Amino acid sequence: MYFEKIAELISEKIDCPVEDITNETKFSDLAMNLEDEFSITLEMTSDIATVGDLVKKIETLVGEKNA
């Protein structure tokens, strides 16, 4: 019950098929969708603890790419 709802929410947020999300899916795997979306290489490091941290990291990487 909980898994299905959580998988559905993640699927909607990152625009990937819900079938691609399993109990074994790692957040680093989900980051690949973000890499594709923004044409960047994203490493999920310990300094990315919150969504805000992730947004800042993506903003920095996109800014560096476009500089």
Backbone as ProteinMPNN parsed JSONL, in Angstrom:
{"seq_chain_A": "MYFEKIAELISEKIDCPVEDITNETKFSDLAMNLEDEFSITLEMTSDIATVGDLVKKIETLVGEKNA", "coords_chain_A": {"N_chain_A": [[0.813, -1.189, 0.0], [1.793, 1.368, 0.946], [4.156, 1.495, -0.558], [3.262, 1.567, -3.253], [1.957, 4.055, -3.418], [4.034, 5.831, -2.78], [5.844, 5.235, -4.847], [4.308, 6.047, -7.008], [4.12, 8.839, -6.536], [6.839, 9.592, -6.702], [7.315, 8.856, -9.341], [5.65, 10.631, -10.751], [6.848, 13.062, -10.052], [9.458, 12.926, -11.096], [9.028, 12.257, -13.64], [9.013, 9.581, -14.784], [8.373, 6.175, -15.749], [6.204, 4.483, -13.536], [6.593, 1.818, -13.217], [9.291, 1.499, -13.351], [10.275, 1.988, -10.891], [11.314, 0.424, -8.042], [11.523, -1.444, -4.935], [14.2, -1.724, -4.695], [15.329, 0.344, -6.083], [17.707, 2.851, -6.314], [18.431, 6.105, -5.007], [20.417, 7.301, -6.421], [20.051, 6.172, -8.911], [17.711, 7.398, -9.684], [18.636, 9.928, -9.959], [19.777, 9.905, -12.426], [17.748, 10.49, -14.207], [17.47, 13.19, -13.735], [19.924, 14.052, -14.64], [19.673, 13.552, -17.376], [17.545, 15.274, -17.962], [18.619, 17.84, -17.489], [20.976, 17.803, -18.847], [23.473, 17.238, -17.553], [26.151, 16.007, -15.421], [25.662, 14.381, -12.514], [26.681, 13.825, -9.286], [25.692, 12.034, -6.52], [26.429, 13.114, -3.595], [27.549, 13.296, -0.134], [27.044, 15.882, 0.637], [24.637, 16.55, -0.384], [21.831, 16.652, 1.056], [19.245, 17.491, 1.266], [16.299, 18.437, -0.622], [16.59, 21.068, -1.358], [19.394, 21.313, -1.277], [19.987, 19.696, -3.438], [18.784, 21.112, -5.539], [20.347, 23.458, -5.521], [22.835, 22.362, -6.223], [22.295, 21.394, -8.807], [21.649, 23.835, -10.057], [24.161, 25.074, -9.928], [25.744, 23.295, -11.484], [24.454, 23.449, -13.994], [24.8, 26.153, -14.496], [27.616, 26.261, -14.687], [27.951, 24.699, -16.941], [26.781, 26.249, -18.886], [28.376, 28.444, -18.958]], "CA_chain_A": [[0.0, 0.0, 0.0], [2.633, 2.56, 1.009], [5.097, 1.5, -1.676], [2.589, 1.975, -4.483], [1.704, 5.497, -3.361], [5.324, 6.512, -2.839], [6.355, 5.049, -6.207], [3.5, 6.909, -7.882], [4.528, 10.23, -6.31], [8.171, 9.757, -7.282], [7.15, 8.75, -10.786], [5.084, 11.885, -11.237], [7.784, 14.159, -9.828], [10.644, 12.858, -11.952], [8.557, 11.928, -14.98], [9.48, 8.282, -15.261], [7.319, 5.18, -15.557], [6.12, 3.961, -12.173], [7.094, 0.436, -13.253], [10.747, 1.542, -13.229], [10.62, 2.216, -9.49], [11.137, -0.776, -7.217], [12.084, -1.302, -3.596], [15.652, -1.734, -4.816], [15.767, 1.532, -6.816], [18.53, 3.753, -5.512], [18.254, 7.511, -5.351], [21.398, 7.621, -7.46], [19.435, 5.796, -10.189], [16.733, 8.434, -10.008], [19.396, 11.115, -10.362], [20.057, 9.804, -13.853], [16.68, 11.227, -14.898], [17.803, 14.608, -13.619], [21.058, 14.281, -15.54], [19.127, 13.618, -18.725], [16.698, 16.461, -18.076], [19.4, 19.076, -17.487], [22.222, 17.555, -19.597], [24.59, 17.406, -16.619], [26.579, 14.811, -14.69], [25.351, 14.663, -11.115], [27.107, 12.825, -8.319], [24.963, 12.162, -5.264], [27.423, 13.099, -2.532], [27.004, 13.503, 1.209], [26.628, 17.274, 0.83], [23.261, 16.679, -0.881], [20.998, 16.021, 2.076], [17.858, 17.933, 1.136], [15.901, 18.839, -1.973], [17.219, 22.365, -1.575], [20.792, 21.057, -1.622], [19.99, 19.144, -4.793], [18.474, 22.218, -6.45], [21.539, 24.311, -5.592], [23.858, 21.628, -6.959], [21.901, 21.396, -10.226], [21.813, 25.198, -10.544], [25.596, 25.297, -10.102], [26.221, 22.5, -12.625], [23.886, 24.011, -15.218], [25.481, 27.433, -14.696], [28.975, 25.979, -15.169], [27.844, 24.162, -18.296], [26.383, 27.328, -19.791], [29.334, 29.562, -18.867]], "C_chain_A": [[0.864, 1.263, 0.0], [3.57, 2.641, -0.182], [4.443, 2.036, -2.937], [2.372, 3.487, -4.527], [3.006, 6.284, -3.486], [5.911, 6.409, -4.242], [5.608, 5.946, -7.185], [3.913, 8.376, -7.752], [5.903, 10.508, -6.918], [8.078, 9.774, -8.797], [6.642, 10.055, -11.384], [6.094, 13.025, -11.138], [8.973, 14.122, -10.77], [10.307, 12.409, -13.362], [9.203, 10.654, -15.526], [8.366, 7.273, -15.009], [7.35, 4.601, -14.141], [6.671, 2.536, -12.104], [8.605, 0.386, -13.09], [11.206, 1.719, -11.785], [10.287, 0.964, -8.69], [11.673, -0.487, -5.817], [13.606, -1.216, -3.636], [16.195, -0.508, -5.561], [16.536, 2.441, -5.87], [18.271, 5.186, -5.948], [19.248, 7.922, -6.425], [20.87, 7.236, -8.837], [18.435, 6.86, -10.631], [17.431, 9.71, -10.473], [19.704, 11.092, -11.846], [18.988, 10.529, -14.666], [16.947, 12.726, -14.847], [18.968, 14.96, -14.533], [20.568, 14.428, -16.977], [18.347, 14.91, -18.943], [17.513, 17.735, -18.239], [20.723, 18.953, -18.235], [23.455, 17.84, -18.744], [25.016, 16.039, -16.109], [26.46, 15.143, -13.219], [25.828, 13.511, -10.245], [26.353, 13.077, -7.016], [25.961, 11.989, -4.12], [26.769, 13.421, -1.191], [26.575, 14.94, 1.459], [25.233, 17.546, 0.264], [22.356, 15.91, 0.076], [19.525, 16.368, 1.927], [17.554, 18.244, -0.329], [16.542, 20.177, -2.314], [18.685, 22.237, -1.954], [20.901, 20.558, -3.054], [19.731, 20.242, -5.826], [19.698, 23.114, -6.619], [22.635, 23.646, -6.416], [23.544, 21.641, -8.458], [22.058, 22.791, -10.812], [23.277, 25.497, -10.828], [26.11, 24.569, -11.341], [25.715, 23.049, -13.948], [24.568, 25.346, -15.531], [26.887, 27.242, -15.225], [28.946, 25.503, -16.612], [27.575, 25.275, -19.3], [27.345, 28.512, -19.804], [30.327, 29.541, -20.017]], "O_chain_A": [[0.686, 2.133, -0.853], [3.764, 3.713, -0.756], [5.023, 2.88, -3.62], [2.583, 4.119, -5.562], [3.074, 7.279, -4.209], [6.423, 7.397, -4.77], [6.21, 6.535, -8.083], [4.039, 9.075, -8.758], [6.105, 11.534, -7.569], [8.694, 10.612, -9.455], [7.15, 10.522, -12.403], [6.184, 13.859, -12.04], [9.453, 15.171, -11.202], [11.2, 12.204, -14.185], [9.843, 10.656, -16.578], [7.51, 7.491, -14.151], [8.417, 4.271, -13.623], [7.157, 2.101, -11.059], [9.151, -0.657, -12.729], [12.397, 1.609, -11.493], [9.144, 0.505, -8.662], [12.211, 0.589, -5.557], [14.226, -0.691, -2.711], [17.411, -0.343, -5.656], [16.076, 2.757, -4.772], [17.936, 5.45, -7.103], [18.957, 8.791, -7.247], [21.196, 7.889, -9.828], [18.334, 7.177, -11.816], [16.89, 10.473, -11.274], [19.875, 12.144, -12.462], [19.293, 11.118, -15.703], [16.678, 13.444, -15.811], [18.996, 16.038, -15.128], [21.002, 15.324, -17.701], [18.475, 15.556, -19.983], [17.155, 18.61, -19.027], [21.51, 19.899, -18.255], [24.355, 18.577, -19.147], [24.334, 15.039, -16.333], [27.088, 16.084, -12.735], [25.429, 12.364, -10.443], [26.37, 14.184, -6.478], [26.293, 10.87, -3.729], [25.59, 13.771, -1.126], [25.819, 15.201, 2.395], [24.707, 18.649, 0.415], [22.142, 14.706, -0.064], [18.657, 15.635, 2.4], [18.458, 18.303, -1.163], [16.986, 20.386, -3.444], [19.174, 22.948, -2.832], [21.804, 20.953, -3.791], [20.388, 20.289, -6.866], [20.045, 23.486, -7.74], [23.292, 24.305, -7.221], [24.432, 21.873, -9.278], [22.543, 22.937, -11.934], [23.603, 26.103, -11.849], [26.827, 25.152, -12.154], [26.465, 23.108, -14.922], [24.876, 25.636, -16.687], [27.319, 27.976, -16.114], [29.813, 25.859, -17.409], [28.079, 25.247, -20.423], [27.16, 29.464, -20.562], [31.199, 30.407, -20.095]]}, "name": "protein", "num_of_chains": 1, "seq": "MYFEKIAELISEKIDCPVEDITNETKFSDLAMNLEDEFSITLEMTSDIATVGDLVKKIETLVGEKNA"}
